[in-house]
Amino acid sequence: MVLVRDNVRKKDNSKHLIPIDKPILLIEDQESMLLMLKGLIQEKYKIEIHTASNYAQAKALLSKHRHEYYLAICDLHLPDAPNGEIVSLLNRANVKMITLTGTFGERDKTSILPKGVIDYIIKDSINAYEYVVELVGRLYNNCHHKVLVVDDSAISCTMIANMLTMQNFEVLVAEDGVQALEVYKNNSGINLIITDYHMPNMDGFTLTLNLRKDYSKEQLAIIGLSASGDTDLGAQFIKYGANDFLAKPIRYEELLCRVNQNISMLEYMEALRNAANRDFLTSLYNRRYFFSQGKQIFQQAIDNESDISVAMLDIDHFKQINDNYGHEAGDDLLIHFSEQLTEHFEKDLIARIGGEEFVILFDGLTDDIVIKMLNDFREKIAAQVITCDEAKISMTVSIGFNSHKEQHLDAMLKIADENLYKAKQSGRNQVVG
């Protein structure tokens, strides 16, 4: 089983960093500031950072990598470009940017915010730099979110959509509540709806009420809009179920903060749900979630008289791996095994229910198909060699299968577990059932 022994484990801190697969360009003439900001970013993200200390260096990097950067963070006033020329350079290169500056007045806002600047940061405290670090991740994650803008004013709708596109959101639009419900129904992944109140056919209140029948504030964020003269609409929108409210005319900075705050809250709630439903180490579903969802799937299969089956899987000689290589190597193996499970059985309900024990629920598949899938997976695992630092480890898996419908899911699992025991007793690395 073990091909090469290595008793020395090296700590890999990169595992805990959030991966960002596109580089950023950091432009700052003060070396201490540049190094501090670069360090803060790399403490949180696994990301490639290119640095420049002046306009000329930035121009050279842009000529070489302009199509690679997803973001630039730049000092507004550089020794060889003291009047904000760096903004025009980045804008011509079509690179979105966050600007850093010691002071920032209304004149600066008017001159640079329309030029591809996502946000500006005044360099007055460590909190400002921490905000930049958070914004780096926020802007990257925004690519995975959809926002629906609902407004019967084409001008207002386009303006808001452009602001959101600047923040890397995918934006959809609708001109009234009726159309918004149709767009929401036909497009999965919409996390946020920004809706006006005064609209034909269906107003913002009625739209919010309709959405809240099926989606809570933790599942879908809604921000209400209306003219600044309607002083009571904000409170009314909240009472009807909105998460937040913005008065027109909309200021870009306020929209940026409110939208990002609401999206961050949705992500936080999703993280809490995952913490409750998923195994911390492998990110597979845990025992609790498996039985909660599995019993529903089982009952539907019984009611519909459709195929249903279960498999129990156990990594062979896992204790020996832990004893020989330590628990960190064992954890690496469990993570790798779980990733292979997710890839191979992507449409099925998978959970880690014990140390090295896993379960899969198959819905609507015949025995022949499932057994072939299980044997293909078993052979794939047996053929792999996993590298953990200097160690190279191979493993096998024993599998117990059962498709005989019992009165309860637990009874089906019990038979699968008995078949798993038979697989272990018969020499391991096989499917029994």
RODO-2510 file (C-alpha; in nm, 4 decimals, decimal comma):
residues 433
     n   res          X          Y          Z
     1     m     0,0000     0,0000     0,0000
     2     v     0,2704     0,2518     0,1002
     3     l     0,5254     0,3082    -0,1731
     4     v     0,7621     0,5568    -0,0112
     5     r     0,7943     0,6427     0,3555
     6     d     0,8454     1,0000     0,4742
     7     n     0,8204     1,0801     0,8438
     8     v     0,8844     1,4535     0,8086
     9     r     0,5761     1,6631     0,7330
    10     k     0,6026     2,0206     0,6093
    11     k     0,3411     2,2769     0,7049
    12     d     0,1659     2,4166     0,3971
    13     n    -0,0075     2,7413     0,4900
    14     s    -0,1230     2,7953     0,1313
    15     k    -0,4056     2,5457     0,1900
    16     h    -0,5850     2,8030     0,4024
    17     l    -0,5564     3,0881     0,1501
    18     i    -0,8453     3,1876    -0,0755
    19     p    -0,7399     3,1162    -0,4364
    20     i    -0,7686     3,3895    -0,7004
    21     d    -0,6594     3,2672    -1,0424
    22     k    -0,5906     3,6060    -1,2046
    23     p    -0,3029     3,8414    -1,1148
    24     i    -0,3383     4,1961    -0,9871
    25     l    -0,1142     4,4952    -1,0499
    26     l    -0,0033     4,6923    -0,7422
    27     i     0,1373     5,0411    -0,8109
    28     e     0,2784     5,2400    -0,5155
    29     d     0,5894     5,4606    -0,5002
    30     q     0,6462     5,4233    -0,1233
    31     e     0,8223     5,0891    -0,0818
    32     s     0,7060     5,0373     0,2774
    33     m     0,3423     5,0902     0,1767
    34     l     0,3798     4,8646    -0,1256
    35     l     0,5312     4,5813     0,0784
    36     m     0,2739     4,6178     0,3557
    37     l    -0,0216     4,6066     0,1172
    38     k     0,1265     4,3193    -0,0814
    39     g     0,1821     4,1278     0,2422
    40     l    -0,1735     4,1901     0,3657
    41     i    -0,3193     4,0654     0,0375
    42     q    -0,1016     3,7543     0,0305
    43     e    -0,1902     3,6729     0,3912
    44     k    -0,5479     3,6156     0,2756
    45     y    -0,5329     3,5167    -0,0909
    46     k    -0,3310     3,2761    -0,3008
    47     i    -0,2712     3,5239    -0,5807
    48     e     0,0020     3,6461    -0,8140
    49     i     0,0881     4,0128    -0,7546
    50     h     0,2924     4,2264    -0,9950
    51     t     0,4376     4,5457    -0,8469
    52     a     0,5466     4,8802    -0,9878
    53     s     0,6780     5,1891    -0,8095
    54     n     0,6186     5,4420    -1,0881
    55     y     0,4263     5,5138    -1,4074
    56     a     0,6990     5,3824    -1,6378
    57     q     0,7195     5,0441    -1,4636
    58     a     0,3405     5,0137    -1,4642
    59     k     0,3298     5,0916    -1,8369
    60     a     0,5893     4,8228    -1,9077
    61     l     0,3964     4,5623    -1,7083
    62     l     0,0697     4,6571    -1,8772
    63     s     0,2212     4,6196    -2,2228
    64     k     0,3202     4,2652    -2,1293
    65     h     0,0261     4,1496    -1,9121
    66     r    -0,2642     4,3892    -1,9827
    67     h    -0,5061     4,1090    -2,0785
    68     e    -0,4246     3,9076    -1,7651
    69     y    -0,4993     4,1561    -1,4850
    70     y    -0,8414     4,1459    -1,3296
    71     l    -0,7633     4,4464    -1,1079
    72     a    -0,5060     4,7186    -1,0410
    73     i    -0,4471     4,8945    -0,7089
    74     c    -0,2675     5,2204    -0,7742
    75     d    -0,1388     5,5293    -0,5986
    76     l    -0,3098     5,8271    -0,7592
    77     h     0,0002     6,0494    -0,7484
    78     l     0,3284     5,8958    -0,8689
    79     p     0,6715     6,0645    -0,9023
    80     d     0,6623     6,0504    -1,2832
    81     a     0,2835     6,0985    -1,3051
    82     p     0,1818     6,3415    -1,0286
    83     n    -0,1581     6,4419    -1,1700
    84     g    -0,3343     6,1058    -1,1782
    85     e    -0,2138     6,0069    -1,5259
    86     i    -0,1990     5,6435    -1,4075
    87     v    -0,5809     5,6352    -1,4144
    88     s    -0,5909     5,7157    -1,7855
    89     l    -0,3197     5,4584    -1,8551
    90     l    -0,5114     5,1814    -1,6782
    91     n    -0,8355     5,2916    -1,8378
    92     r    -0,6822     5,2694    -2,1866
    93     a    -0,5612     4,9194    -2,0979
    94     n    -0,9183     4,8315    -1,9907
    95     v    -0,8045     4,7354    -1,6397
    96     k    -1,0396     4,8148    -1,3525
    97     m    -0,8748     4,9853    -1,0584
    98     i    -0,8852     5,0894    -0,6947
    99     t    -0,6984     5,4156    -0,6326
   100     l    -0,4976     5,5050    -0,3219
   101     t    -0,4499     5,8679    -0,2220
   102     g    -0,3695     6,0893     0,0737
   103     t    -0,6587     6,3269    -0,0025
   104     f    -0,9651     6,3013    -0,2216
   105     g    -1,2081     6,5853    -0,2941
   106     e    -1,5198     6,6331    -0,5026
   107     r    -1,3067     6,7447    -0,7970
   108     d    -1,1163     6,4152    -0,7833
   109     k    -1,4435     6,2191    -0,7783
   110     t    -1,5701     6,4006    -1,0842
   111     s    -1,2474     6,3491    -1,2769
   112     i    -1,1566     5,9862    -1,2022
   113     l    -1,4653     5,7885    -1,0943
   114     p    -1,6057     5,7790    -1,4499
   115     k    -1,2721     5,6381    -1,5765
   116     g    -1,2921     5,2758    -1,4643
   117     v    -1,2162     5,3456    -1,0973
   118     i    -1,4149     5,1014    -0,8837
   119     d    -1,3349     5,2738    -0,5553
   120     y    -1,0876     5,5111    -0,3952
   121     i    -0,9131     5,4662    -0,0615
   122     i    -0,7717     5,7468     0,1534
   123     k    -0,4434     5,6294     0,3054
   124     d    -0,5085     5,7425     0,6609
   125     s    -0,5112     5,4206     0,8679
   126     i    -0,4540     5,0443     0,8654
   127     n    -0,8320     5,0069     0,8345
   128     a    -0,8122     5,1619     0,4889
   129     y    -0,5683     4,8936     0,3744
   130     e    -0,7768     4,6184     0,5313
   131     y    -1,0726     4,7529     0,3330
   132     v    -0,8638     4,7221     0,0150
   133     v    -0,7826     4,3601     0,1009
   134     e    -1,1514     4,2787     0,1528
   135     l    -1,2417     4,4568    -0,1709
   136     v    -0,9913     4,2469    -0,3688
   137     g    -1,1797     3,9316    -0,2724
   138     r    -1,5208     4,0930    -0,2973
   139     l    -1,4634     4,2045    -0,6570
   140     y    -1,3364     3,8600    -0,7541
   141     n    -1,6330     3,6841    -0,5928
   142     n    -1,8799     3,9222    -0,7551
   143     c    -1,8163     3,7425    -1,0851
   144     h    -2,0138     3,4509    -0,9408
   145     h    -2,3216     3,6600    -0,8548
   146     k    -2,6130     3,7789    -1,0662
   147     v    -2,8096     4,0955    -0,9927
   148     l    -3,1532     4,1786    -1,1337
   149     v    -3,2333     4,5495    -1,1751
   150     v    -3,6053     4,6322    -1,1996
   151     d    -3,7005     4,9841    -1,3113
   152     d    -3,9388     5,1186    -1,5750
   153     s    -3,6988     5,4063    -1,6454
   154     a    -3,4538     5,2904    -1,9125
   155     i    -3,2068     5,5643    -1,8150
   156     s    -3,2112     5,4705    -1,4458
   157     c    -3,1916     5,0992    -1,5258
   158     t    -2,8910     5,1459    -1,7544
   159     m    -2,7116     5,3688    -1,5038
   160     i    -2,7507     5,1172    -1,2190
   161     a    -2,6564     4,8261    -1,4461
   162     n    -2,3364     5,0069    -1,5507
   163     m    -2,2447     5,0698    -1,1857
   164     l    -2,2935     4,7010    -1,1042
   165     t    -2,1015     4,5845    -1,4107
   166     m    -1,8116     4,8007    -1,2909
   167     q    -1,8174     4,5884    -0,9736
   168     n    -1,7939     4,2652    -1,1799
   169     f    -2,1550     4,1529    -1,1339
   170     e    -2,3529     3,9820    -1,4079
   171     v    -2,6563     4,2079    -1,4509
   172     l    -3,0059     4,1338    -1,5806
   173     v    -3,2821     4,3927    -1,6209
   174     a    -3,6626     4,4076    -1,6134
   175     e    -3,9004     4,7002    -1,6611
   176     d    -4,1674     4,6035    -1,4049
   177     g    -4,2526     4,3496    -1,1347
   178     v    -4,4302     4,1085    -1,3692
   179     q    -4,1310     4,0882    -1,6023
   180     a    -3,8969     4,0646    -1,3027
   181     l    -4,0734     3,7521    -1,1712
   182     e    -4,0405     3,5934    -1,5151
   183     v    -3,6701     3,6824    -1,5429
   184     y    -3,6035     3,5505    -1,1924
   185     k    -3,7861     3,2256    -1,2681
   186     n    -3,5883     3,1660    -1,5886
   187     n    -3,2395     3,2578    -1,4605
   188     s    -3,0798     3,0599    -1,1806
   189     g    -2,8200     3,2191    -0,9558
   190     i    -2,9765     3,5637    -0,9050
   191     n    -2,8691     3,6642    -0,5530
   192     l    -2,9787     4,0270    -0,5415
   193     i    -3,2713     4,2259    -0,6797
   194     i    -3,2669     4,6064    -0,6902
   195     t    -3,6191     4,7295    -0,7560
   196     d    -3,7897     5,0646    -0,7973
   197     y    -4,1264     5,1229    -0,6286
   198     h    -4,3248     5,3169    -0,8921
   199     m    -4,3690     5,0826    -1,1932
   200     p    -4,6578     4,9801    -1,4197
   201     n    -4,8253     4,6362    -1,3960
   202     m    -4,6636     4,5480    -1,0619
   203     d    -4,4918     4,7869    -0,8193
   204     g    -4,1868     4,7190    -0,6027
   205     f    -4,3875     4,6378    -0,2880
   206     t    -4,5950     4,3714    -0,4643
   207     l    -4,2845     4,2262    -0,6297
   208     t    -4,1136     4,2015    -0,2905
   209     l    -4,4185     4,0337    -0,1337
   210     n    -4,4348     3,7789    -0,4163
   211     l    -4,0663     3,6926    -0,3864
   212     r    -4,0793     3,6607    -0,0084
   213     k    -4,3453     3,3886    -0,0363
   214     d    -4,0705     3,1517    -0,1497
   215     y    -3,7357     3,3134    -0,0658
   216     s    -3,6167     3,4439     0,2703
   217     k    -3,3848     3,7392     0,3295
   218     e    -3,1040     3,4885     0,3855
   219     q    -3,1589     3,3379     0,0393
   220     l    -3,2310     3,6457    -0,1728
   221     a    -3,1393     4,0076    -0,0983
   222     i    -3,3767     4,2826    -0,2136
   223     i    -3,2887     4,6533    -0,2182
   224     g    -3,5768     4,8953    -0,2736
   225     l    -3,5449     5,2231    -0,4664
   226     s    -3,7505     5,5373    -0,4974
   227     a    -3,7273     5,9128    -0,5396
   228     s    -3,5781     6,1046    -0,2479
   229     g    -3,9071     6,2876    -0,1888
   230     d    -4,0842     5,9671    -0,0805
   231     t    -3,9630     5,9784     0,2803
   232     d    -4,1724     5,6850     0,4070
   233     l    -4,0942     5,4395     0,1288
   234     g    -3,7700     5,3154     0,2843
   235     a    -3,9409     5,1929     0,6008
   236     q    -4,2316     5,0513     0,3986
   237     f    -3,9953     4,8567     0,1702
   238     i    -3,8253     4,7031     0,4759
   239     k    -4,1644     4,6108     0,6268
   240     y    -4,2669     4,4439     0,3004
   241     g    -3,9549     4,2265     0,3156
   242     a    -3,6690     4,4187     0,1539
   243     n    -3,3214     4,3867     0,3037
   244     d    -3,2270     4,7482     0,2350
   245     f    -3,3331     5,0734     0,0662
   246     l    -3,1671     5,3401    -0,1488
   247     a    -3,3031     5,6834    -0,2379
   248     k    -3,2691     5,8281    -0,5869
   249     p    -3,0614     5,9881    -0,7250
   250     i    -2,8246     5,7019    -0,6518
   251     r    -2,4668     5,7798    -0,5528
   252     y    -2,2160     5,5270    -0,6827
   253     e    -2,0252     5,4990    -0,3547
   254     e    -2,3392     5,4291    -0,1540
   255     l    -2,4562     5,1692    -0,4058
   256     l    -2,1132     5,0022    -0,3913
   257     c    -2,1208     4,9790    -0,0112
   258     r    -2,4847     4,8688     0,0187
   259     v    -2,4647     4,6068    -0,2552
   260     n    -2,1375     4,4593    -0,1310
   261     q    -2,2671     4,4531     0,2260
   262     n    -2,5809     4,2639     0,1238
   263     i    -2,3908     4,0163    -0,0944
   264     s    -2,1392     3,9592     0,1862
   265     m    -2,4259     3,8867     0,4258
   266     l    -2,5710     3,6289     0,1843
   267     e    -2,2289     3,4632     0,1590
   268     y    -2,1992     3,4634     0,5377
   269     m    -2,5377     3,2913     0,5728
   270     e    -2,4378     3,0385     0,3079
   271     a    -2,1157     2,9722     0,5002
   272     l    -2,3198     2,9106     0,8162
   273     r    -2,5441     2,6657     0,6297
   274     n    -2,2391     2,4871     0,4933
   275     a    -2,0852     2,4712     0,8395
   276     a    -2,4012     2,3014     0,9648
   277     n    -2,4429     2,0657     0,6682
   278     r    -2,0909     1,9854     0,5513
   279     d    -1,7917     1,8028     0,6891
   280     f    -1,5239     2,0547     0,7875
   281     l    -1,2284     1,8617     0,6451
   282     t    -1,3603     1,7292     0,3140
   283     s    -1,6492     1,9713     0,2388
   284     l    -1,8708     1,6709     0,1651
   285     y    -2,2148     1,6616     0,3245
   286     n    -2,2178     1,5315     0,6807
   287     r    -2,4257     1,2536     0,8389
   288     r    -2,6969     1,4936     0,9548
   289     y    -2,7570     1,6411     0,6106
   290     f    -2,7387     1,3014     0,4395
   291     f    -3,0154     1,1525     0,6496
   292     s    -3,2264     1,4684     0,6274
   293     q    -3,2140     1,4796     0,2454
   294     g    -3,1750     1,1063     0,1931
   295     k    -3,5000     1,0194     0,3685
   296     q    -3,6891     1,2598     0,1406
   297     i    -3,5277     1,1114    -0,1716
   298     f    -3,5952     0,7595    -0,0416
   299     q    -3,9637     0,8324     0,0198
   300     q    -4,0060     0,9885    -0,3256
   301     a    -3,8529     0,6773    -0,4840
   302     i    -4,0913     0,4546    -0,2874
   303     d    -4,3912     0,6681    -0,3858
   304     n    -4,2860     0,6782    -0,7531
   305     e    -4,1723     0,3138    -0,7585
   306     s    -3,8381     0,4235    -0,9063
   307     d    -3,4894     0,2775    -0,8626
   308     i    -3,2941     0,3694    -0,5517
   309     s    -2,9747     0,2229    -0,4081
   310     v    -2,7009     0,2963    -0,1568
   311     a    -2,3299     0,2276    -0,1274
   312     m    -2,1051     0,2323     0,1781
   313     l    -1,7353     0,2961     0,1088
   314     d    -1,4358     0,2523     0,3383
   315     i    -1,0702     0,3304     0,2625
   316     d    -0,8655     0,0155     0,3186
   317     h    -0,5916     0,0126     0,5849
   318     f    -0,6491     0,3792     0,6650
   319     k    -0,5307     0,3408     1,0242
   320     q    -0,1976     0,2123     0,8933
   321     i    -0,1564     0,5260     0,6823
   322     n    -0,2194     0,7434     0,9890
   323     d     0,0230     0,5371     1,1978
   324     n     0,3002     0,5462     0,9372
   325     y     0,2640     0,9002     0,8107
   326     g     0,0750     1,0946     1,0723
   327     h    -0,2739     1,2395     1,0784
   328     e    -0,1906     1,5272     0,8441
   329     a    -0,1065     1,2803     0,5672
   330     g    -0,4270     1,0967     0,6509
   331     d    -0,6210     1,4220     0,6184
   332     d    -0,4613     1,4896     0,2793
   333     l    -0,5710     1,1451     0,1638
   334     l    -0,9270     1,1980     0,2866
   335     i    -0,9464     1,5306     0,1029
   336     h    -0,8146     1,3753    -0,2184
   337     f    -1,0511     1,0792    -0,1892
   338     s    -1,3460     1,3138    -0,1336
   339     e    -1,2552     1,5217    -0,4389
   340     q    -1,2457     1,2044    -0,6474
   341     l    -1,5856     1,1005    -0,5108
   342     t    -1,7383     1,4369    -0,5979
   343     e    -1,5928     1,4269    -0,9493
   344     h    -1,7000     1,0674    -1,0205
   345     f    -2,0474     1,0805    -0,8628
   346     e    -2,1288     1,4463    -0,9284
   347     k    -2,5074     1,3972    -0,9554
   348     d    -2,5493     1,1758    -0,6486
   349     l    -2,5861     1,2494    -0,2769
   350     i    -2,2487     1,1857    -0,1092
   351     a    -2,1557     1,2195     0,2578
   352     r    -1,8719     1,1440     0,4942
   353     i    -2,0305     0,9619     0,7875
   354     g    -1,7243     0,8524     0,9822
   355     g    -1,3450     0,8745     0,9855
   356     e    -1,2700     0,6978     0,6547
   357     e    -1,6270     0,5883     0,5829
   358     f    -1,8481     0,7405     0,3137
   359     v    -2,1985     0,6839     0,1786
   360     i    -2,3614     0,7485    -0,1600
   361     l    -2,7337     0,7517    -0,2405
   362     f    -2,8249     0,6766    -0,6034
   363     d    -3,1655     0,7899    -0,7271
   364     g    -3,3210     0,6631    -1,0511
   365     l    -3,0274     0,4454    -1,1642
   366     t    -3,0407     0,0726    -1,2377
   367     d    -2,8210    -0,1747    -1,0492
   368     d    -2,6031    -0,2449    -1,3537
   369     i    -2,5238     0,1233    -1,4024
   370     v    -2,4466     0,1834    -1,0340
   371     i    -2,2272    -0,1247    -0,9931
   372     k    -2,0280    -0,0279    -1,3036
   373     m    -1,9828     0,3251    -1,1670
   374     l    -1,8651     0,1861    -0,8328
   375     n    -1,6186    -0,0552    -0,9914
   376     d    -1,4852     0,2160    -1,2225
   377     f    -1,4302     0,4376    -0,9187
   378     r    -1,2647     0,1568    -0,7215
   379     e    -1,0236     0,0873    -1,0082
   380     k    -0,9469     0,4575    -1,0521
   381     i    -0,8561     0,4945    -0,6832
   382     a    -0,6392     0,1804    -0,6874
   383     a    -0,4432     0,3132    -0,9870
   384     q    -0,3592     0,6486    -0,8290
   385     v    -0,0500     0,7500    -0,6339
   386     i    -0,1022     1,0503    -0,4074
   387     t     0,1907     1,2740    -0,3148
   388     c     0,1867     1,4168     0,0389
   389     d     0,5014     1,6310     0,0623
   390     e     0,7805     1,3767     0,0035
   391     a     0,5569     1,0719     0,0573
   392     k     0,3911     0,8838    -0,2259
   393     i     0,0921     0,6829    -0,1087
   394     s    -0,1476     0,4494    -0,2850
   395     m    -0,4780     0,3254    -0,1463
   396     t    -0,7741     0,1024    -0,2238
   397     v    -1,1392     0,1162    -0,1262
   398     s    -1,3917    -0,1502    -0,0253
   399     i    -1,7573    -0,0964    -0,1149
   400     g    -2,0845    -0,2439     0,0075
   401     f    -2,3864    -0,1991    -0,2218
   402     n    -2,7594    -0,2507    -0,1688
   403     s    -3,0612    -0,1841    -0,3914
   404     h    -3,3230    -0,3901    -0,2076
   405     k    -3,5968    -0,1503    -0,1008
   406     e    -3,6633    -0,1728     0,2690
   407     q    -3,9173     0,0026     0,4872
   408     h    -3,6694     0,2726     0,5864
   409     l    -3,3464     0,4191     0,4478
   410     d    -3,1664     0,3076     0,7648
   411     a    -3,2537    -0,0550     0,6859
   412     m    -3,1109    -0,0210     0,3329
   413     l    -2,7914     0,1248     0,4757
   414     k    -2,7624    -0,1561     0,7284
   415     i    -2,7564    -0,4148     0,4488
   416     a    -2,5030    -0,2069     0,2521
   417     d    -2,2872    -0,1902     0,5651
   418     e    -2,3063    -0,5688     0,6029
   419     n    -2,1942    -0,6026     0,2403
   420     l    -1,9072    -0,3629     0,3118
   421     y    -1,7981    -0,5927     0,5949
   422     k    -1,8073    -0,8884     0,3526
   423     a    -1,5903    -0,6931     0,1066
   424     k    -1,3354    -0,6311     0,3838
   425     q    -1,3376    -0,9947     0,4922
   426     s    -1,3004    -1,1173     0,1334
   427     g    -0,9726    -0,9369     0,0716
   428     r    -1,0708    -0,5687     0,0305
   429     n    -1,0606    -0,3578    -0,2888
   430     q    -1,3910    -0,4928    -0,4201
   431     v    -1,7624    -0,4211    -0,4512
   432     v    -2,0041    -0,6574    -0,2754
   433     g    -2,3812    -0,6354    -0,3170
***
